[in-house]
Amino acid sequence: MPYQSSHVVGGFIMGADPSTSSVNKHLQVWDVPNLFVVGASAFPQNPGYNPTGTVGVLAFKAAHFIRT
């Protein structure tokens, strides 16, 4: 695969199925109810551009879920 960027992402994948992902749509670890992983590590792959905005949105979403 050709080089895309130097933004390191992935490793703790967000998804809908605990057998293929590490965190749910709220960035909550499937097997640990009060553990949240916030950051680009939840991306399943590099989106091909700077992930800062998306990381910010996911952080706000996780914070909202933590509070409620």
Summary of the structure (lengths in Angstrom):
residues: 68
radius of gyration: 12.3
end to end distance: 40.9
largest distance: 41.7
contacts: 160
relative contact order: 0.23
helix: 28%
strand: 7%
